[in-house]
């Protein structure tokens, strides 16, 4: 049975499941009365998993969450910092909720991230309202390497009909 014991104090925008954990991201700043700024991990019954402590977490909305093959949580949204660490609207958290320093997208996106997909080879595909990623034109669609750096092999172009074909040595995704 799902038991949310008061649940989130504002909207939940995204849910991801990994093994027995439920990850949520959204507008909320508390879950079950405990401070959890925009991201939390829940137990299978919906109660807050207090072993996942994202500290001060994201400084603005989390629009999307996804879990990679190592059970690390990727978050995307409107934020510019996570737990006091500069992150341009995309970040990865370790299994304990701390910011993963090995995933460093340096400048990140210039606008919100609203979709994340983790590829089987470990790359991260992003969608959203951004025009640039790492200060390079990416027209709302980009791929990052497993360490958070830009994957230059994917370029969706400037957004006009003639240049939107994927230019990728990895094929279509």
DRENVO-875272 format. One record per atom (N, C-alpha, C): residue number from 1; chain; y, z, x. Coordinates in pm, 1 decimal. Layout:
N
NODE     k   c         c2         c3         c1
NODE   NUM   A          Y          Z          X
...
! end
This chain:
173
NODE     k   c         c2         c3         c1
NODE     1   A     -118.8        0.0       83.0
NODE     1   A        0.0        0.0        0.0
NODE     1   A      124.5        0.0       86.9
NODE     2   A      222.6      -78.0       45.2
NODE     2   A      349.3      -85.0      115.4
NODE     2   A      439.6       26.9       66.2
NODE     3   A      488.7      106.4      159.5
NODE     3   A      573.7      219.9      126.5
NODE     3   A      697.7      213.2      213.3
NODE     4   A      814.9      177.2      154.5
NODE     4   A      935.2      157.6      234.5
NODE     4   A     1025.7      279.9      241.5
NODE     5   A      996.8      388.5      172.0
NODE     5   A     1068.9      516.1      186.7
NODE     5   A     1219.8      500.4      202.8
NODE     6   A     1283.8      427.2      118.5
NODE     6   A     1428.4      407.5      127.8
NODE     6   A     1463.5      275.6      192.3
NODE     7   A     1381.3      224.8      278.9
NODE     7   A     1398.2       92.6      337.9
NODE     7   A     1528.6       70.9      410.9
NODE     8   A     1571.7      -55.2      410.7
NODE     8   A     1693.2      -97.1      480.5
NODE     8   A     1815.1      -71.2      393.1
NODE     9   A     1928.6      -42.2      458.0
NODE     9   A     2050.8      -15.5      383.4
NODE     9   A     2132.6     -141.7      355.1
NODE    10   A     2082.7     -258.1      392.1
NODE    10   A     2148.6     -386.6      363.2
NODE    10   A     2041.2     -496.4      373.2
NODE    11   A     2082.9     -619.0      357.6
NODE    11   A     1990.6     -732.3      347.4
NODE    11   A     1901.6     -749.9      470.0
NODE    12   A     1776.5     -787.8      443.1
NODE    12   A     1681.8     -831.1      545.4
NODE    12   A     1679.2     -983.0      538.1
NODE    13   A     1709.7    -1050.5      648.9
NODE    13   A     1719.5    -1196.6      651.9
NODE    13   A     1593.6    -1264.7      703.8
NODE    14   A     1512.5    -1193.1      782.4
NODE    14   A     1397.1    -1256.6      844.4
NODE    14   A     1286.4    -1154.6      866.6
NODE    15   A     1162.9    -1203.0      858.8
NODE    15   A     1044.7    -1119.2      879.6
NODE    15   A      947.1    -1195.2      968.9
NODE    16   A      886.4    -1124.2     1064.2
NODE    16   A      780.1    -1181.1     1147.6
NODE    16   A      669.5    -1077.5     1158.0
NODE    17   A      546.7    -1123.3     1165.7
NODE    17   A      431.8    -1033.4     1173.7
NODE    17   A      354.6    -1062.5     1300.9
NODE    18   A      315.5     -955.3     1370.7
NODE    18   A      237.2     -967.1     1493.0
NODE    18   A      132.9     -856.2     1490.8
NODE    19   A        8.4     -894.6     1488.8
NODE    19   A      -99.9     -797.3     1476.1
NODE    19   A      -71.2     -707.7     1356.6
NODE    20   A      -54.4     -578.8     1377.1
NODE    20   A      -27.8     -487.4     1266.4
NODE    20   A      119.1     -451.2     1252.5
NODE    21   A      206.8     -515.5     1328.2
NODE    21   A      349.3     -483.0     1324.3
NODE    21   A      424.4     -582.6     1235.7
NODE    22   A      525.5     -531.3     1165.7
NODE    22   A      615.1     -613.3     1085.2
NODE    22   A      754.2     -599.2     1146.4
NODE    23   A      812.5     -710.7     1188.8
NODE    23   A      947.0     -709.7     1245.9
NODE    23   A     1044.4     -762.1     1142.1
NODE    24   A     1161.4     -697.4     1134.3
NODE    24   A     1264.5     -742.6     1041.8
NODE    24   A     1397.7     -755.6     1114.5
NODE    25   A     1477.0     -850.1     1069.4
NODE    25   A     1612.5     -867.1     1119.5
NODE    25   A     1704.4     -892.9     1002.3
NODE    26   A     1830.8     -856.0     1015.9
NODE    26   A     1922.9     -879.8      905.5
NODE    26   A     2057.3     -814.2      920.8
NODE    27   A     2114.9     -777.8      803.8
NODE    27   A     2248.1     -718.4      796.6
NODE    27   A     2244.9     -566.7      811.0
NODE    28   A     2130.6     -505.2      796.0
NODE    28   A     2117.4     -360.0      789.9
NODE    28   A     2156.7     -291.4      920.4
NODE    29   A     2196.1     -165.9      909.4
NODE    29   A     2225.4      -82.7     1025.5
NODE    29   A     2136.3       41.6     1029.2
NODE    30   A     2060.1       63.0      920.4
NODE    30   A     1967.0      174.4      914.0
NODE    30   A     1841.0      132.1      839.8
NODE    31   A     1731.5      196.6      876.8
NODE    31   A     1606.7      182.1      803.1
NODE    31   A     1550.3      321.8      786.3
NODE    32   A     1521.5      359.2      663.3
NODE    32   A     1476.3      496.1      630.3
NODE    32   A     1574.3      600.4      683.3
NODE    33   A     1702.8      567.2      684.2
NODE    33   A     1805.3      660.3      730.8
NODE    33   A     1818.8      670.3      881.0
NODE    34   A     1736.7      595.6      956.2
NODE    34   A     1740.8      597.8     1102.1
NODE    34   A     1820.3      476.5     1150.0
NODE    35   A     1908.1      496.4     1246.7
NODE    35   A     1990.1      387.6     1299.8
NODE    35   A     1902.3      278.3     1361.4
NODE    36   A     1915.9      159.2     1309.2
NODE    36   A     1846.6       40.3     1360.1
NODE    36   A     1938.2      -78.6     1331.6
NODE    37   A     2030.2     -105.0     1423.0
NODE    37   A     2129.3     -209.9     1403.6
NODE    37   A     2067.8     -349.1     1402.9
NODE    38   A     2039.8     -397.0     1284.7
NODE    38   A     2003.1     -536.3     1258.0
NODE    38   A     1861.7     -576.0     1297.8
NODE    39   A     1783.7     -485.2     1359.3
NODE    39   A     1645.9     -519.3     1395.5
NODE    39   A     1560.3     -392.5     1396.2
NODE    40   A     1437.0     -405.7     1343.5
NODE    40   A     1345.5     -291.0     1340.1
NODE    40   A     1201.4     -341.3     1338.9
NODE    41   A     1110.2     -251.0     1377.1
NODE    41   A      967.1     -278.7     1364.4
NODE    41   A      909.6     -177.5     1267.8
NODE    42   A      826.2     -227.5     1177.5
NODE    42   A      765.1     -143.8     1075.4
NODE    42   A      615.2     -135.1     1097.0
NODE    43   A      558.1      -26.1     1051.8
NODE    43   A      413.2      -10.2     1049.3
NODE    43   A      357.4      -94.5      934.4
NODE    44   A      226.2     -116.2      931.3
NODE    44   A      166.7     -197.2      823.9
NODE    44   A      199.1     -148.1      682.3
NODE    45   A      226.9      -18.6      665.9
NODE    45   A      257.4       34.2      532.4
NODE    45   A      405.9       26.1      498.0
NODE    46   A      488.6      -29.9      588.5
NODE    46   A      631.7      -46.4      563.3
NODE    46   A      718.4       65.1      616.9
NODE    47   A      658.5      170.1      671.3
NODE    47   A      737.5      278.5      730.0
NODE    47   A      790.6      235.3      866.4
NODE    48   A      899.3      297.1      908.7
NODE    48   A      961.6      264.4     1036.6
NODE    48   A      870.5      303.7     1152.7
NODE    49   A      851.0      211.2     1246.6
NODE    49   A      776.7      239.6     1369.7
NODE    49   A      877.8      292.4     1470.6
NODE    50   A      878.0      421.9     1492.3
NODE    50   A      977.2      484.7     1579.9
NODE    50   A      946.9      463.6     1727.8
NODE    51   A      830.8      405.0     1761.4
NODE    51   A      798.7      371.6     1900.1
NODE    51   A      873.7      247.0     1947.2
NODE    52   A      926.7      171.2     1853.2
NODE    52   A     1008.4       53.7     1883.9
NODE    52   A     1152.9       95.9     1864.4
NODE    53   A     1223.0      121.4     1974.4
NODE    53   A     1360.4      169.9     1965.9
NODE    53   A     1453.1       73.1     2037.1
NODE    54   A     1520.0      -14.4     1959.0
NODE    54   A     1611.0     -111.1     2020.1
NODE    54   A     1745.7      -51.7     2058.1
NODE    55   A     1752.7       81.3     2073.4
NODE    55   A     1875.0      151.5     2112.8
NODE    55   A     1986.7      113.6     2016.4
NODE    56   A     2097.5       68.7     2066.3
NODE    56   A     2208.3       29.4     1978.3
NODE    56   A     2185.0     -107.7     1917.3
NODE    57   A     2083.6     -177.6     1963.8
NODE    57   A     2043.5     -309.9     1913.4
NODE    57   A     2158.3     -409.4     1913.2
NODE    58   A     2154.7     -502.3     1817.6
NODE    58   A     2250.2     -613.6     1814.1
NODE    58   A     2385.1     -567.8     1759.1
NODE    59   A     2492.9     -622.6     1815.5
NODE    59   A     2626.6     -584.4     1770.2
NODE    59   A     2675.2     -667.5     1651.4
NODE    60   A     2589.6     -752.1     1596.4
NODE    60   A     2621.3     -827.5     1475.5
NODE    60   A     2489.5     -873.1     1412.5
NODE    61   A     2498.5     -950.1     1306.3
NODE    61   A     2382.5     -989.1     1226.6
NODE    61   A     2271.2    -1054.4     1307.0
NODE    62   A     2146.9    -1026.9     1265.7
NODE    62   A     2028.8    -1096.1     1315.8
NODE    62   A     1978.4    -1183.0     1200.8
NODE    63   A     1984.2    -1313.9     1220.0
NODE    63   A     1944.7    -1409.0     1116.8
NODE    63   A     1797.1    -1443.8     1118.9
NODE    64   A     1734.1    -1431.6     1236.6
NODE    64   A     1596.4    -1478.6     1249.9
NODE    64   A     1523.6    -1397.8     1356.2
NODE    65   A     1394.2    -1375.8     1333.3
NODE    65   A     1308.6    -1306.9     1429.4
NODE    65   A     1179.7    -1387.7     1446.8
NODE    66   A     1123.6    -1383.5     1567.2
NODE    66   A      996.7    -1450.6     1596.9
NODE    66   A      928.3    -1373.3     1708.0
NODE    67   A      796.2    -1375.0     1709.6
NODE    67   A      718.6    -1302.5     1809.2
NODE    67   A      648.7    -1403.1     1899.8
NODE    68   A      656.5    -1379.1     2032.3
NODE    68   A      588.6    -1469.0     2125.1
NODE    68   A      445.4    -1422.0     2151.8
NODE    69   A      373.7    -1493.7     2235.3
NODE    69   A      232.4    -1465.0     2259.4
NODE    69   A      209.7    -1333.7     2334.1
NODE    70   A      314.9    -1276.2     2392.2
NODE    70   A      305.6    -1146.9     2461.2
NODE    70   A      358.0    -1032.7     2375.1
NODE    71   A      372.1    -1058.4     2245.0
NODE    71   A      420.9     -959.3     2147.3
NODE    71   A      564.2     -913.5     2173.4
NODE    72   A      642.3     -997.0     2241.1
NODE    72   A      784.8     -969.0     2257.7
NODE    72   A      859.4    -1033.2     2140.9
NODE    73   A      967.3     -970.6     2099.2
NODE    73   A     1042.1    -1015.4     1982.7
NODE    73   A     1164.4    -1095.3     2023.5
NODE    74   A     1173.2    -1217.2     1971.9
NODE    74   A     1293.3    -1299.5     1989.9
NODE    74   A     1380.6    -1281.2     1867.9
NODE    75   A     1509.8    -1262.4     1891.5
NODE    75   A     1604.5    -1248.5     1781.9
NODE    75   A     1718.2    -1348.4     1799.7
NODE    76   A     1763.5    -1403.4     1689.6
NODE    76   A     1877.2    -1495.1     1691.7
NODE    76   A     1972.4    -1457.4     1580.5
NODE    77   A     2100.3    -1480.5     1602.1
NODE    77   A     2196.8    -1444.7     1499.2
NODE    77   A     2338.8    -1470.2     1539.7
NODE    78   A     2427.1    -1378.4     1500.1
NODE    78   A     2570.9    -1389.0     1527.2
NODE    78   A     2614.3    -1298.2     1641.0
NODE    79   A     2525.8    -1219.1     1696.3
NODE    79   A     2557.9    -1116.9     1795.6
NODE    79   A     2596.0    -1176.4     1931.2
NODE    80   A     2670.0    -1096.7     2008.6
NODE    80   A     2706.7    -1134.6     2145.1
NODE    80   A     2654.5    -1033.6     2247.6
NODE    81   A     2595.5     -925.2     2197.6
NODE    81   A     2536.1     -824.8     2286.3
NODE    81   A     2422.3     -754.5     2212.5
NODE    82   A     2323.2     -711.8     2290.4
NODE    82   A     2210.9     -634.1     2237.7
NODE    82   A     2194.0     -513.7     2329.2
NODE    83   A     2201.7     -394.0     2272.0
NODE    83   A     2193.4     -269.4     2348.4
NODE    83   A     2291.7     -269.6     2465.7
NODE    84   A     2409.7     -325.4     2443.3
NODE    84   A     2512.9     -329.4     2545.5
NODE    84   A     2497.7     -439.4     2648.8
NODE    85   A     2391.3     -518.7     2639.3
NODE    85   A     2367.3     -627.8     2733.6
NODE    85   A     2418.2     -757.8     2670.7
NODE    86   A     2502.8     -831.3     2742.2
NODE    86   A     2557.2     -957.0     2690.6
NODE    86   A     2445.1    -1055.8     2662.2
NODE    87   A     2441.8    -1106.1     2539.5
NODE    87   A     2343.7    -1206.0     2496.7
NODE    87   A     2410.8    -1293.0     2391.7
NODE    88   A     2425.5    -1420.1     2419.8
NODE    88   A     2494.9    -1515.2     2333.7
NODE    88   A     2412.5    -1564.2     2216.8
NODE    89   A     2389.3    -1477.4     2121.3
NODE    89   A     2326.6    -1508.4     1993.1
NODE    89   A     2176.2    -1534.6     1999.4
NODE    90   A     2115.0    -1511.7     2117.2
NODE    90   A     1969.7    -1522.2     2133.4
NODE    90   A     1927.9    -1417.1     2236.7
NODE    91   A     1822.0    -1343.0     2205.6
NODE    91   A     1773.4    -1240.0     2298.1
NODE    91   A     1624.8    -1219.6     2276.1
NODE    92   A     1561.1    -1158.4     2374.7
NODE    92   A     1421.0    -1120.8     2360.8
NODE    92   A     1409.2     -972.2     2391.7
NODE    93   A     1331.8     -903.2     2308.2
NODE    93   A     1309.4     -759.9     2324.7
NODE    93   A     1165.4     -735.4     2368.9
NODE    94   A     1147.5     -637.4     2455.2
NODE    94   A     1013.6     -596.5     2498.2
NODE    94   A      943.4     -523.2     2384.5
NODE    95   A      815.9     -494.1     2402.5
NODE    95   A      737.9     -429.6     2295.9
NODE    95   A      788.8     -289.6     2260.4
NODE    96   A      866.7     -226.4     2348.9
NODE    96   A      924.5      -95.8     2317.3
NODE    96   A     1062.8     -106.8     2253.2
NODE    97   A     1117.5     -229.5     2242.4
NODE    97   A     1247.7     -251.1     2181.4
NODE    97   A     1360.4     -270.1     2281.2
NODE    98   A     1334.6     -247.5     2410.0
NODE    98   A     1438.3     -267.1     2511.6
NODE    98   A     1464.1     -416.3     2532.9
NODE    99   A     1583.9     -448.8     2582.1
NODE    99   A     1619.1     -587.7     2609.7
NODE    99   A     1534.3     -636.8     2726.7
NODE   100   A     1473.9     -753.0     2711.4
NODE   100   A     1392.3     -813.7     2816.2
NODE   100   A     1484.5     -882.9     2916.2
NODE   101   A     1501.8     -821.8     3032.8
NODE   101   A     1588.1     -876.6     3136.5
NODE   101   A     1535.5    -1002.9     3201.3
NODE   102   A     1406.2    -1034.2     3181.5
NODE   102   A     1350.5    -1157.3     3239.5
NODE   102   A     1381.5    -1279.4     3153.2
NODE   103   A     1436.8    -1258.5     3033.4
NODE   103   A     1477.9    -1367.2     2943.9
NODE   103   A     1629.6    -1362.9     2939.2
NODE   104   A     1692.6    -1450.7     3017.3
NODE   104   A     1837.6    -1444.9     3030.0
NODE   104   A     1900.2    -1581.2     3003.4
NODE   105   A     1944.6    -1603.3     2880.0
NODE   105   A     2006.4    -1731.6     2846.7
NODE   105   A     2151.2    -1743.2     2893.3
NODE   106   A     2192.7    -1664.6     2988.6
NODE   106   A     2328.6    -1659.1     3044.8
NODE   106   A     2434.9    -1669.1     2934.7
NODE   107   A     2491.7    -1786.0     2908.3
NODE   107   A     2599.4    -1797.6     2809.7
NODE   107   A     2549.0    -1802.6     2666.1
NODE   108   A     2429.8    -1852.7     2644.8
NODE   108   A     2374.7    -1863.7     2510.6
NODE   108   A     2443.1    -1969.5     2426.4
NODE   109   A     2444.1    -1946.8     2295.7
NODE   109   A     2497.7    -2043.4     2199.4
NODE   109   A     2642.2    -2008.8     2163.9
NODE   110   A     2720.4    -2111.4     2129.7
NODE   110   A     2859.5    -2088.1     2091.2
NODE   110   A     2875.8    -2062.0     1941.8
NODE   111   A     2769.0    -2064.3     1867.3
NODE   111   A     2769.4    -2035.9     1724.2
NODE   111   A     2637.4    -1970.5     1687.6
NODE   112   A     2623.9    -1933.1     1561.4
NODE   112   A     2507.0    -1856.0     1519.8
NODE   112   A     2374.7    -1931.6     1537.2
NODE   113   A     2268.0    -1854.9     1561.6
NODE   113   A     2130.6    -1904.5     1566.0
NODE   113   A     2063.7    -1858.9     1437.3
NODE   114   A     2004.2    -1953.8     1363.0
NODE   114   A     1943.1    -1919.1     1234.6
NODE   114   A     1794.2    -1950.9     1228.1
NODE   115   A     1739.0    -2011.8     1332.4
NODE   115   A     1596.1    -2044.2     1333.5
NODE   115   A     1543.2    -2035.9     1475.7
NODE   116   A     1423.6    -1978.1     1489.5
NODE   116   A     1355.0    -1970.1     1618.4
NODE   116   A     1209.4    -2007.2     1596.1
NODE   117   A     1156.8    -2091.6     1683.6
NODE   117   A     1013.9    -2122.2     1684.3
NODE   117   A      965.0    -2109.9     1828.2
NODE   118   A      853.4    -2041.8     1845.7
NODE   118   A      794.7    -2024.9     1977.9
NODE   118   A      685.1    -2129.7     1994.1
NODE   119   A      694.3    -2209.0     2100.0
NODE   119   A      592.7    -2310.8     2125.8
NODE   119   A      473.4    -2248.5     2197.1
NODE   120   A      357.2    -2310.9     2184.3
NODE   120   A      235.5    -2256.1     2245.2
NODE   120   A      246.9    -2245.9     2396.7
NODE   121   A      322.9    -2333.2     2460.1
NODE   121   A      340.9    -2328.7     2605.1
NODE   121   A      447.0    -2226.8     2645.3
NODE   122   A      509.0    -2160.0     2546.6
NODE   122   A      604.4    -2053.8     2576.3
NODE   122   A      749.8    -2089.7     2558.3
NODE   123   A      781.7    -2217.1     2542.0
NODE   123   A      920.4    -2255.1     2517.9
NODE   123   A      968.4    -2202.1     2384.1
NODE   124   A     1098.8    -2194.4     2368.7
NODE   124   A     1160.8    -2143.1     2247.0
NODE   124   A     1254.2    -2249.4     2192.1
NODE   125   A     1230.3    -2291.6     2069.1
NODE   125   A     1313.8    -2392.1     2003.8
NODE   125   A     1406.8    -2319.9     1907.1
NODE   126   A     1535.1    -2355.7     1910.3
NODE   126   A     1637.4    -2289.5     1830.5
NODE   126   A     1710.0    -2387.6     1739.9
NODE   127   A     1749.6    -2340.8     1625.7
NODE   127   A     1836.2    -2416.1     1535.9
NODE   127   A     1944.3    -2324.5     1484.7
NODE   128   A     2056.5    -2382.6     1444.3
NODE   128   A     2163.4    -2298.9     1390.5
NODE   128   A     2294.0    -2372.6     1377.3
NODE   129   A     2400.7    -2297.9     1379.3
NODE   129   A     2534.2    -2352.4     1362.0
NODE   129   A     2606.9    -2373.8     1492.9
NODE   130   A     2537.6    -2369.2     1603.2
NODE   130   A     2599.9    -2386.0     1734.3
NODE   130   A     2621.9    -2533.2     1768.0
NODE   131   A     2723.3    -2559.6     1845.0
NODE   131   A     2750.3    -2693.6     1896.6
NODE   131   A     2704.1    -2706.5     2041.7
NODE   132   A     2711.7    -2596.1     2116.6
NODE   132   A     2670.6    -2598.7     2256.8
NODE   132   A     2573.6    -2483.7     2285.1
NODE   133   A     2490.8    -2506.4     2385.6
NODE   133   A     2402.8    -2403.2     2440.7
NODE   133   A     2425.8    -2408.3     2590.6
NODE   134   A     2455.0    -2293.8     2649.4
NODE   134   A     2488.5    -2288.3     2792.2
NODE   134   A     2603.8    -2383.2     2825.7
NODE   135   A     2698.2    -2395.8     2733.8
NODE   135   A     2818.4    -2480.6     2746.3
NODE   135   A     2789.2    -2630.4     2747.7
NODE   136   A     2667.1    -2669.9     2713.6
NODE   136   A     2631.7    -2812.0     2706.9
NODE   136   A     2615.0    -2853.2     2561.0
NODE   137   A     2657.8    -2972.8     2523.9
NODE   137   A     2642.1    -3017.7     2384.7
NODE   137   A     2495.1    -3016.6     2343.7
NODE   138   A     2466.1    -2951.1     2229.9
NODE   138   A     2329.2    -2945.9     2180.0
NODE   138   A     2322.2    -2961.5     2029.0
NODE   139   A     2432.4    -2977.0     1961.1
NODE   139   A     2437.4    -3012.7     1819.3
NODE   139   A     2334.7    -2941.4     1732.2
NODE   140   A     2337.9    -2810.2     1733.8
NODE   140   A     2260.1    -2725.6     1643.3
NODE   140   A     2109.9    -2719.1     1671.6
NODE   141   A     2065.4    -2772.6     1784.7
NODE   141   A     1922.1    -2778.5     1813.9
NODE   141   A     1902.9    -2774.3     1964.6
NODE   142   A     1824.4    -2677.7     2014.5
NODE   142   A     1803.9    -2666.0     2159.4
NODE   142   A     1667.1    -2604.7     2186.6
NODE   143   A     1623.3    -2622.5     2310.2
NODE   143   A     1499.7    -2557.8     2354.2
NODE   143   A     1529.1    -2482.9     2483.2
NODE   144   A     1474.3    -2362.1     2492.2
NODE   144   A     1487.2    -2279.9     2611.7
NODE   144   A     1351.2    -2265.2     2677.9
NODE   145   A     1354.0    -2246.5     2809.2
NODE   145   A     1232.2    -2218.4     2883.7
NODE   145   A     1188.9    -2075.0     2854.7
NODE   146   A     1071.5    -2036.7     2900.0
NODE   146   A     1019.6    -1902.3     2874.5
NODE   146   A     1108.5    -1793.1     2933.9
NODE   147   A     1190.9    -1825.3     3033.4
NODE   147   A     1281.0    -1726.6     3093.9
NODE   147   A     1421.1    -1732.1     3032.9
NODE   148   A     1440.2    -1812.6     2929.2
NODE   148   A     1567.4    -1816.9     2858.2
NODE   148   A     1664.5    -1923.0     2904.7
NODE   149   A     1633.4    -1990.7     3013.8
NODE   149   A     1722.1    -2096.9     3062.2
NODE   149   A     1702.1    -2224.0     2980.2
NODE   150   A     1803.3    -2307.5     2976.4
NODE   150   A     1800.2    -2431.5     2900.3
NODE   150   A     1688.0    -2523.2     2948.3
NODE   151   A     1616.3    -2579.5     2854.6
NODE   151   A     1517.3    -2683.3     2883.4
NODE   151   A     1587.7    -2816.2     2861.8
NODE   152   A     1625.2    -2880.2     2970.0
NODE   152   A     1705.2    -3003.1     2962.6
NODE   152   A     1625.8    -3124.0     2915.9
NODE   153   A     1493.1    -3110.7     2907.1
NODE   153   A     1412.1    -3225.5     2865.8
NODE   153   A     1426.8    -3255.6     2717.2
NODE   154   A     1481.1    -3160.8     2640.4
NODE   154   A     1504.3    -3185.1     2498.1
NODE   154   A     1654.1    -3196.3     2475.9
NODE   155   A     1696.7    -3310.1     2422.1
NODE   155   A     1838.0    -3330.4     2393.0
NODE   155   A     1847.3    -3407.0     2262.5
NODE   156   A     1892.2    -3339.4     2159.6
NODE   156   A     1902.0    -3401.7     2027.9
NODE   156   A     2025.5    -3489.5     2014.3
NODE   157   A     2103.9    -3502.7     2117.8
NODE   157   A     2218.4    -3593.4     2115.1
NODE   157   A     2341.1    -3532.9     2050.8
NODE   158   A     2435.8    -3619.3     2020.4
NODE   158   A     2565.1    -3575.5     1969.9
NODE   158   A     2567.1    -3556.7     1819.1
NODE   159   A     2461.7    -3596.7     1751.3
NODE   159   A     2455.6    -3578.4     1607.6
NODE   159   A     2479.3    -3705.7     1528.3
NODE   160   A     2522.9    -3813.0     1593.9
NODE   160   A     2537.2    -3937.6     1518.7
NODE   160   A     2399.8    -4001.4     1502.5
NODE   161   A     2382.9    -4084.9     1402.3
NODE   161   A     2251.5    -4140.3     1368.6
NODE   161   A     2184.6    -4212.9     1484.6
NODE   162   A     2259.1    -4276.2     1572.4
NODE   162   A     2199.7    -4354.8     1679.7
NODE   162   A     2150.0    -4269.7     1796.2
NODE   163   A     2196.5    -4144.9     1806.5
NODE   163   A     2158.6    -4066.4     1923.9
NODE   163   A     2079.2    -3940.4     1889.6
NODE   164   A     2020.6    -3933.0     1773.4
NODE   164   A     1949.4    -3810.8     1736.9
NODE   164   A     1799.3    -3813.6     1766.5
NODE   165   A     1748.1    -3921.6     1821.7
NODE   165   A     1607.5    -3921.0     1860.1
NODE   165   A     1585.1    -3821.9     1973.2
NODE   166   A     1472.8    -3754.1     1969.5
NODE   166   A     1442.9    -3657.4     2074.1
NODE   166   A     1411.9    -3729.4     2204.0
NODE   167   A     1475.1    -3683.8     2310.1
NODE   167   A     1449.8    -3736.0     2443.6
NODE   167   A     1374.0    -3627.5     2517.6
NODE   168   A     1242.5    -3630.4     2504.9
NODE   168   A     1164.3    -3520.8     2559.7
NODE   168   A     1037.9    -3572.2     2626.9
NODE   169   A     1015.3    -3523.7     2750.0
NODE   169   A      891.7    -3560.1     2818.7
NODE   169   A      772.6    -3487.3     2756.1
NODE   170   A      800.6    -3388.3     2670.0
NODE   170   A      694.7    -3312.7     2605.7
NODE   170   A      653.6    -3373.8     2471.1
NODE   171   A      718.0    -3481.9     2431.9
NODE   171   A      684.6    -3543.7     2304.3
NODE   171   A      758.6    -3477.8     2190.2
NODE   172   A      728.9    -3522.6     2071.3
NODE   172   A      794.7    -3468.1     1953.8
NODE   172   A      737.2    -3332.6     1918.9
NODE   173   A      821.5    -3248.0     1863.1
NODE   173   A      777.1    -3113.9     1827.1
NODE   173   A      783.0    -3095.5     1678.7
! end
